[in-house]
């Protein structure tokens, strides 16, 4: 009985700080607000994620464009983790929109055009053990994103050829009802 009580106290003590930690720090509060604002406009929401990835890529570039400062490798590691998380969130959104046949055709080519740019930026970083593994994971995430986006673009082209959208402005890329 005393062991169970001690174990319970330890678990309660550990659980409180875990609950207070944010679940994901890859997006800033302003970026989260933008996603909330555009979530009813799927193509625009997808393009937001493209912009967020471009921003992280620019931040990585800026780390190495200026004179070296202490902690640069850790900052690089953290930015690559953010980049990977955002790329995975983008992929999750595509996975959600695809089966529901949400028209995001205008956003897909922009993703496909950006992937080589993002890959080149990650590959341009100097070799360093502090972030090589996270860089490989980010590149793998981009490979998966490219494959998924290519497949989704083909699926959407076939679907909308067989099921042309209506002529109303909301049918092309208007608000959608996203179940909660």
Secondary structure, DSSP 8 states (H G I E B T S, - for coil): -HHHHHHHHHHHHHHHHHHHS-S--SS-HHHHHHHHHHTTSHHHHHHHHHHHHHHHHHHHHHHHHS---TTHHHHHHHHHHHHHHHHHHHHHHHHHHHHTT---HHHHHHHHHHHHHHHHHHHTS---TTTHHHHHHHHHHHHHHHHHHHHHHHHHHHHHHHS---SSHHHHH-------
